[in-house]
Amino acid sequence: MKRVAVDMQATVGRKTGIGIYATQLLAALRRLAPGLDLVELTWGRDRPMRLDRRLRWQQVEVPRRARQSRAALLHVPGFDAPGWKPCPVVLTVHDLIGMLFPQNLPLAARFYWSRWLPWSVRWADAVIADSEQTRRDLVRLLRVPAERITVIPLGVEPVYRPQADHAALERLRQRYALPPRFILYLGTLEPRKGLDTLLTAYAALTADWPHALVLAGKKGWYTDALFTQVKQQGLEERVHFTDYIPDEELPGLYNLAEVFAFPSRYEGFGLPPLEAMACGVPVVSSNAASLPEVIGDAGLLVPPDDPDALAAALRRVLSDADLRAELRARGWRQAARFTWDETARRTLAVYESVLHAPLS
């Protein structure tokens, strides 16, 4: 039986996109290939992975533990392939944001994401990209041969669906002191996400609409400017920050929103708008990078960094019940195209191509 080791450190503590990807991929692989021997590699440390710790984990601990487990293949689901390889390595690259937006990163992180990561990508035997956009970036920026890259979109969990338990939704509303009607953003709070554009657009709406703006997600880099903007635009009473929301509460949060706004300047994939569509929430998003691949014609797409266009799109959705119903129906159909089982099936094919042997 072939043994595959998977780096699962991103699932420890508060999961973000990579942790969700690793968790759902592993669960789907076990459903589809129950005979596959999957070994989870974790450090077991629920604390921030500073640059020194991250490099030690990726370059020393991961290959050492893969060797100890006698794995035939190592899958690193988040960017950084080890230079020393005890076995063939499959690497998932979600985006090249560090190279494209280095100004949004502190100095040490800038070194890691824009300088180190390009070298680590070259060490992988096969590369998985979340989207065609990421594949194009890998070819253009890092000159990775196109034949080494397989595009495998992410999936959406079945728990993301419209909910009819109004009592549970009301308890969630009270737990986070959420307003009766609101526009939702979900994701890390950082400059790349375009939240400055969203706040400017929202400020233009406040005179006409009673909806609050809820910004859900943990703080990333350079968030002070965001809070300063809220204060300067006099939005302290209208903008609600929830901080990190546990995975099990996210479907309910989406269901409480009237519209989901995602003004990101760049995404390698974009799970939040996909999850929102699966929950039946109309989506207004930027048309940057991979987001048109994910959203298709199921949401209103506007240029990034254009607060007037974003405000107009939000106004259209909030004022037109027929449009909201149409976007909900389109969103359900679009989200149904993305499943974790399909992600796992195509990932398994990559494993087999590297090992030149069937695994299921």
C-alpha positions in Angstrom: 0.0 0.0 0.0 1.4 3.4 -1.0 1.7 5.9 1.9 1.1 9.6 1.3 2.2 12.1 3.9 0.3 15.5 4.0 1.5 18.6 5.7 -1.4 19.5 8.0 0.2 22.2 10.1 -2.2 24.9 8.6 -5.1 23.1 10.3 -3.7 23.8 13.8 -5.4 26.7 15.6 -7.5 29.2 13.7 -7.7 27.9 10.1 -7.6 30.2 7.1 -7.9 29.2 3.5 -5.0 26.8 3.4 -6.2 25.0 6.6 -9.7 24.7 5.1 -8.2 23.3 1.9 -6.0 20.7 3.7 -8.9 19.6 6.0 -11.5 19.2 3.2 -9.1 17.6 0.8 -7.9 15.0 3.3 -11.5 14.1 4.2 -12.5 13.7 0.6 -9.4 11.6 -0.2 -10.4 9.3 2.6 -13.9 9.0 1.2 -12.8 8.3 -2.3 -9.8 6.1 -1.7 -10.3 4.4 1.7 -7.4 2.1 1.0 -4.9 5.0 0.6 -2.6 5.3 3.6 -2.6 9.0 4.5 -0.3 10.3 7.2 -0.9 13.7 8.7 2.1 15.7 9.6 1.7 18.4 12.3 4.0 20.2 14.7 1.1 20.4 17.2 1.9 23.9 18.1 -1.1 26.3 18.3 0.8 29.5 18.0 1.7 32.0 15.3 4.2 30.6 12.7 6.8 33.3 12.6 9.1 33.3 9.6 11.8 31.3 11.5 9.4 28.7 12.7 7.7 28.4 9.3 11.1 27.8 7.5 12.1 25.3 10.1 8.8 23.4 9.8 8.8 23.4 6.0 12.4 22.8 5.3 13.4 20.5 8.3 10.5 19.0 10.1 8.2 18.2 7.2 10.8 16.2 5.2 12.2 14.6 8.3 8.8 13.4 9.4 7.9 12.3 5.9 11.0 10.1 5.9 10.3 8.7 9.3 6.8 7.8 8.1 8.3 6.0 5.1 6.0 7.9 2.8 6.2 7.3 -1.0 4.9 10.8 -1.6 4.7 14.1 0.2 1.9 16.7 -0.4 2.5 20.2 0.8 -0.8 22.0 0.5 0.5 25.5 1.1 3.2 27.0 -1.1 6.6 26.0 0.3 8.3 22.8 -1.0 11.3 21.5 0.9 14.7 21.6 -0.7 15.6 18.2 0.8 13.1 15.6 -0.5 13.0 12.2 1.0 10.4 11.3 -1.6 8.6 13.0 -4.5 6.8 16.2 -3.6 3.4 17.6 -4.8 3.0 21.2 -4.0 -0.2 23.3 -4.0 0.3 27.0 -4.9 -2.8 29.1 -4.1 -1.5 32.4 -5.4 1.7 34.5 -5.9 0.4 37.5 -3.9 3.7 38.0 -2.2 5.4 38.7 -5.5 2.5 40.7 -6.9 1.8 42.8 -3.8 5.0 42.9 -1.8 4.2 46.4 -0.5 1.4 44.9 1.6 3.9 42.7 3.6 6.3 43.5 6.5 9.9 43.2 5.5 10.6 39.7 6.8 7.4 38.3 5.3 8.2 40.1 2.1 11.5 38.1 1.9 9.7 34.9 2.4 6.7 35.3 0.0 8.5 37.2 -2.8 12.0 35.8 -2.7 12.1 32.4 -1.0 8.8 31.0 -2.3 9.8 31.1 -6.0 12.8 28.9 -5.2 10.7 26.4 -3.2 8.2 26.1 -6.1 11.0 24.8 -8.4 11.8 22.0 -6.0 8.3 20.3 -6.4 7.9 17.4 -8.7 4.3 18.5 -9.5 2.4 21.7 -8.9 -1.3 22.1 -8.3 -2.9 25.5 -8.8 -6.3 26.5 -7.6 -7.2 28.4 -10.7 -6.2 29.2 -14.3 -5.1 32.7 -13.0 -2.6 31.1 -10.6 -1.3 28.8 -13.4 -0.7 31.8 -15.7 1.1 33.6 -12.9 3.3 30.5 -12.2 4.3 30.3 -15.9 4.7 34.1 -16.3 6.5 35.0 -13.1 8.4 31.9 -12.2 8.7 30.2 -15.6 7.3 26.9 -14.2 6.8 24.7 -17.2 3.0 24.5 -17.9 3.1 20.7 -18.2 4.1 20.5 -14.5 1.0 22.5 -13.4 -2.4 21.0 -12.9 -5.4 23.3 -12.3 -7.7 21.9 -9.6 -10.4 24.2 -8.2 -11.4 24.0 -4.6 -14.8 22.8 -3.4 -17.5 24.0 -1.1 -18.8 21.9 1.9 -22.4 20.7 1.9 -23.0 22.6 5.2 -22.9 25.8 3.2 -26.6 26.0 2.3 -29.7 28.0 3.1 -30.8 27.5 6.7 -34.4 27.4 8.0 -33.6 27.2 11.7 -34.5 30.8 12.5 -34.0 30.3 16.2 -30.4 29.2 15.7 -29.7 32.1 13.4 -31.1 34.5 15.9 -28.9 33.1 18.7 -25.9 33.6 16.3 -27.0 37.2 15.7 -27.2 37.9 19.4 -23.8 36.2 20.1 -22.0 38.6 17.8 -24.3 41.5 18.3 -25.1 41.6 14.6 -27.5 44.2 13.3 -30.9 43.2 11.8 -29.8 44.0 8.2 -26.3 44.0 7.0 -23.8 43.7 4.1 -21.2 41.1 4.9 -17.5 40.8 4.1 -15.6 37.7 5.3 -11.8 37.3 5.0 -8.6 38.4 6.6 -8.5 42.1 7.2 -5.5 43.3 5.1 -4.9 45.9 2.3 -5.1 43.4 -0.6 -8.7 42.7 0.2 -9.8 46.1 -1.0 -11.6 47.0 2.3 -10.7 50.7 1.8 -12.7 50.6 -1.4 -15.6 48.9 0.3 -15.7 51.5 3.1 -15.7 54.3 0.6 -18.5 52.7 -1.3 -20.4 52.0 1.9 -20.1 55.6 3.0 -21.9 56.6 -0.2 -24.8 54.2 0.6 -25.4 55.1 4.3 -27.7 58.1 3.5 -30.1 55.9 1.5 -30.0 52.4 3.2 -30.3 51.3 6.8 -28.0 48.3 6.3 -24.9 48.0 8.5 -21.6 46.7 7.2 -20.1 43.6 9.0 -16.4 42.9 8.5 -15.7 39.4 9.7 -12.3 37.9 9.9 -9.0 38.0 11.8 -6.7 41.0 11.6 -3.9 40.7 9.1 -1.0 43.1 8.3 -1.5 46.9 8.3 -5.0 47.1 9.7 -4.5 50.4 11.5 -5.3 52.3 8.4 -8.6 50.5 8.1 -9.8 51.5 11.6 -8.6 55.0 11.0 -10.7 55.2 7.8 -13.8 54.0 9.7 -13.3 56.8 12.2 -12.5 59.5 9.6 -15.6 58.6 7.6 -17.8 58.7 10.7 -18.8 55.0 10.4 -18.1 53.8 13.9 -21.8 53.1 14.6 -22.4 51.5 11.2 -19.4 49.2 10.7 -19.2 46.1 12.9 -16.0 44.0 13.4 -16.5 40.5 14.5 -12.9 39.2 14.5 -12.4 35.5 13.7 -15.5 33.4 13.3 -15.2 29.6 13.9 -15.9 27.4 10.9 -19.0 25.9 12.3 -20.7 29.3 12.6 -19.8 30.6 9.1 -22.9 29.1 7.3 -25.2 30.8 9.8 -23.3 34.1 9.3 -23.7 34.0 5.6 -27.4 33.2 6.0 -27.9 36.3 8.1 -26.5 38.6 5.5 -28.5 40.3 2.7 -25.6 40.7 0.3 -22.0 39.5 0.3 -19.3 42.1 -0.8 -15.9 40.9 -1.8 -13.8 43.8 -3.2 -10.5 42.0 -3.3 -7.7 43.2 -5.5 -6.4 39.7 -6.0 -7.4 36.1 -5.2 -5.8 32.8 -6.2 -9.3 31.3 -5.9 -11.7 33.0 -3.5 -13.6 30.6 -1.2 -15.8 33.2 0.6 -17.9 34.2 -2.4 -18.3 30.5 -3.3 -19.6 29.7 0.2 -21.9 32.8 0.1 -23.4 31.6 -3.2 -24.0 28.1 -1.8 -25.8 29.7 1.1 -28.1 31.7 -1.3 -26.6 35.1 -0.6 -26.3 37.5 -3.6 -22.7 38.3 -4.3 -21.1 41.6 -5.4 -17.4 41.1 -6.1 -14.4 42.6 -7.9 -13.6 41.1 -11.2 -9.9 40.7 -10.2 -7.7 37.7 -10.9 -9.5 34.3 -10.4 -12.8 35.7 -9.1 -14.6 35.6 -12.5 -13.6 31.9 -12.7 -15.3 31.2 -9.4 -18.3 33.4 -9.6 -19.1 33.3 -13.3 -22.4 35.1 -14.1 -23.8 34.3 -10.7 -22.8 37.7 -9.1 -22.3 41.3 -10.0 -18.7 41.9 -10.9 -17.1 45.4 -10.8 -13.5 46.6 -11.3 -11.3 46.6 -8.2 -10.4 50.0 -6.7 -13.7 51.6 -8.0 -15.8 52.6 -5.1 -18.4 54.2 -7.3 -19.0 51.0 -9.3 -19.1 49.0 -6.1 -21.6 51.3 -4.5 -23.8 51.2 -7.6 -23.7 47.4 -7.7 -24.6 47.1 -4.0 -27.4 49.7 -4.5 -28.8 47.6 -7.4 -28.9 44.4 -5.3 -30.4 46.0 -2.2 -33.1 47.8 -4.2 -34.2 45.1 -6.6 -35.9 42.0 -5.1 -36.1 40.3 -8.5 -32.4 40.7 -9.0 -31.7 39.3 -5.6 -33.8 36.2 -6.4 -32.1 35.8 -9.7 -28.6 36.0 -8.2 -29.6 33.5 -5.5 -30.7 31.0 -8.1 -27.6 31.5 -10.3 -25.4 31.3 -7.2 -26.8 27.9 -6.1 -26.2 26.5 -9.6 -22.7 27.9 -9.8 -21.7 26.7 -6.4 -22.9 23.2 -7.2 -20.1 22.9 -9.8 -17.5 22.9 -7.1 -17.2 19.9 -4.8 -14.4 18.6 -2.6 -14.9 15.1 -4.0 -14.0 16.4 -7.4 -11.0 18.2 -6.0 -9.8 15.0 -4.3 -10.4 12.9 -7.4 -8.3 15.2 -9.6 -5.6 15.4 -6.8 -5.4 11.7 -6.6 -4.7 11.6 -10.3 -1.8 13.9 -9.8 -0.4 11.6 -7.1 -0.7 8.7 -9.4 1.0 10.5 -12.3 4.0 11.4 -10.0 4.3 7.8 -8.6 3.3 6.2 -12.0 1.0 3.8 -10.1 -2.7 3.6 -9.2 -3.5 4.4 -5.6 -7.2 3.8 -5.2 
